[in-house]
Amino acid sequence: MWPELLPQLCNLLNSEDYNTCEGAFGALQKICEDSSELLDSDALNRPLNIMIPKFLQFFKHCSPKIRSHAIACVNQFIMDRAQALMDNIDTFIEHLFALAVDDDPEVRKNVCRALVMLLEVRIDRLIPHMHSIIQYMLQRTQDHDENVALEACEFWLTLAEQPICKDVLASHLVQLIPILVNGMKYSEIDIILPMFLLPLHSSSCGLQGLSICYCAVLGIGAEVA
């Protein structure tokens, strides 16, 4: 089934009918999420060699939902260092930078998620751009969309575990710490809600994430000082 299904879905991405294209991307995203290792195996003749370049083409699509699907599909293969993605890593990063200020929050969230994973597995490719990436993440940590802001928080946690952290972050602490402190404030609804409901409330989850980030950054700041 797979050898016939995948080429058909990839061909449907070229459809001029938006619903057909979006539907095909939705199916491909689910397949990428559930079968990432299989797609990078000899058992299927490594379809990623065709799929990854195909997905990258849609990073510039006029529809934000299609752009989001495209990034989400590629993101599934970062942590496993799929060879097809590694062969296109510079193009991937270039396309991510182009989408950094996308108007759609889901696109921005997926861009942040990609950069966090790349920081962990291909930091060598990010180091030349680290100043700009840090400035970008400072903005996204203050994003008006909470899901984007929480995704950006993961960047600071991941960066805190990297050997280069002190060197690249020291000059940015004066900006970062106030942002994290501000994000740790309780909202009015957090104060009103009974304590047993707080773990279920999204902003309390944000508070927890920002608290962890703040503690990690404080440790870095202490070492720098």
C-alpha positions in Angstrom: 0.0 0.0 0.0 2.7 2.5 1.0 4.6 2.4 -2.3 1.4 3.4 -4.2 -0.1 5.7 -1.6 2.9 8.1 -0.9 3.5 9.1 -4.6 -0.3 9.7 -5.0 -0.4 11.9 -2.0 2.7 13.8 -3.1 1.1 14.3 -6.5 -2.0 15.6 -4.9 0.0 18.4 -3.3 0.3 19.9 -6.8 -3.5 20.1 -7.1 -4.9 23.5 -8.0 -7.8 22.7 -5.7 -7.0 24.0 -2.2 -9.0 21.4 -0.3 -7.3 18.6 -2.2 -3.9 20.0 -1.4 -4.7 20.6 2.2 -6.2 17.2 2.6 -3.2 15.5 1.1 -0.9 17.4 3.4 -3.0 16.5 6.5 -2.7 12.9 5.6 1.1 13.2 4.9 1.6 14.9 8.2 -0.1 12.1 10.0 2.0 9.5 8.2 5.2 11.4 9.0 4.3 11.6 12.6 3.5 7.9 12.9 6.0 6.4 10.5 9.1 8.6 10.5 11.6 5.8 10.7 9.9 3.7 8.1 9.9 6.6 5.6 13.7 6.8 6.0 14.3 3.1 5.5 15.4 1.0 2.5 12.2 -1.0 2.9 10.3 1.8 1.0 13.3 2.9 -1.1 13.7 6.0 1.1 10.8 8.1 -0.1 12.1 11.0 2.0 14.6 11.7 -0.7 11.6 12.9 -2.7 9.4 14.0 0.1 11.7 16.4 1.9 12.5 18.6 -1.1 8.8 18.5 -2.0 7.8 19.7 1.5 10.4 22.5 1.4 8.8 23.9 -1.8 5.6 24.5 0.2 7.2 26.7 2.8 6.4 29.6 0.5 2.8 28.6 -0.2 0.2 31.4 0.0 -1.9 29.5 2.6 -0.7 29.6 6.2 -2.2 26.2 6.9 -0.2 24.6 4.0 2.9 26.3 5.2 2.3 25.0 8.7 1.7 21.5 7.4 5.0 21.6 5.4 7.1 22.7 8.4 5.4 20.1 10.7 6.1 17.3 8.2 9.8 18.2 8.0 10.1 18.7 11.7 9.3 15.0 12.3 12.7 14.0 10.9 15.0 16.5 12.7 15.7 14.5 15.9 16.4 11.3 13.9 18.8 13.2 11.6 17.1 11.7 8.5 19.7 11.7 5.8 17.3 13.3 3.3 16.9 16.2 5.6 20.6 16.5 6.5 21.3 16.7 2.7 18.9 19.7 2.6 19.6 21.2 6.0 20.9 24.6 4.8 17.9 25.1 2.6 15.6 24.1 5.5 17.2 26.6 7.8 17.1 29.3 5.2 13.4 28.7 4.7 12.8 28.8 8.4 14.4 32.2 8.7 12.2 33.4 5.9 9.1 32.4 7.9 10.3 33.8 11.2 7.9 36.7 11.1 5.0 34.9 9.6 1.6 36.3 10.5 0.2 32.9 11.3 0.8 31.7 14.9 0.8 28.0 14.0 3.6 28.7 11.5 5.6 30.7 14.1 5.1 27.9 16.6 6.4 25.3 14.2 9.4 27.5 13.3 10.2 27.8 17.0 9.9 24.0 17.4 12.2 23.4 14.5 14.9 25.8 15.8 14.7 24.1 19.3 15.3 20.7 17.8 18.0 22.0 15.5 19.7 23.5 18.5 19.9 20.0 19.9 21.0 18.0 16.9 22.6 20.5 14.4 23.8 23.4 16.5 26.8 23.6 14.2 24.5 25.0 11.5 22.9 27.5 13.9 26.0 29.0 15.5 26.8 31.4 12.7 23.3 32.9 13.1 23.0 32.6 16.9 22.7 36.3 17.7 19.8 36.7 15.3 18.2 33.5 16.5 18.4 34.6 20.2 16.9 38.0 19.3 14.1 36.2 17.5 13.4 33.9 20.4 13.3 36.9 22.7 10.5 38.3 20.6 8.7 34.9 20.4 8.9 34.4 24.1 6.7 37.5 24.3 4.4 36.4 21.5 0.8 37.3 22.0 -0.1 33.7 21.2 0.6 31.7 24.3 1.4 28.5 22.3 4.1 30.3 20.4 5.5 31.8 23.6 5.6 28.4 25.3 7.3 26.8 22.3 9.9 29.6 22.4 10.6 28.9 26.1 11.8 25.5 25.2 14.6 27.2 23.3 16.1 28.6 26.5 15.9 25.3 28.3 17.7 23.5 25.4 20.2 26.3 25.1 21.0 26.1 28.8 22.2 22.5 28.2 24.6 23.4 25.4 28.3 24.0 26.1 28.2 27.3 24.2 25.4 28.7 26.3 27.4 31.1 28.5 29.3 32.5 25.5 26.3 33.2 23.3 23.8 34.2 26.0 25.8 36.3 28.3 25.3 39.6 26.4 21.5 38.9 26.1 20.7 38.2 29.8 19.8 41.8 30.5 17.0 41.4 27.9 16.0 37.8 28.7 15.7 37.7 32.5 13.1 40.5 32.6 11.1 38.8 29.9 11.0 35.5 31.8 10.2 37.2 35.1 7.3 39.0 33.5 6.0 35.8 32.1 6.0 34.2 35.6 3.4 36.6 36.9 0.0 35.1 37.7 -2.9 36.2 35.7 -6.1 37.3 37.4 -7.8 34.1 36.5 -4.9 32.1 38.0 -5.5 33.9 41.3 -9.3 33.4 41.2 -9.3 29.7 40.2 -9.1 27.2 43.1 -5.7 25.7 43.5 -6.8 22.2 42.5 -7.7 23.6 39.1 -4.5 25.4 38.4 -2.6 22.4 36.9 -5.4 22.2 34.3 -5.2 25.8 33.2 -3.0 26.7 30.3 -1.5 29.9 31.8 -0.4 27.9 34.9 1.4 25.6 32.5 3.0 28.6 31.0 4.0 29.8 34.5 5.7 26.5 35.2 7.6 26.5 31.9 8.8 30.0 32.4 9.8 29.3 36.0 12.0 26.4 34.8 13.5 28.7 32.1 14.1 31.4 34.7 15.9 29.0 37.0 18.1 27.7 34.2 19.0 31.2 33.1 19.7 32.4 36.6 22.2 29.6 36.9 23.9 30.8 33.7 23.9 34.4 34.9 25.5 33.4 38.2 28.3 31.6 36.4 28.8 34.6 34.0 28.9 37.0 37.0 
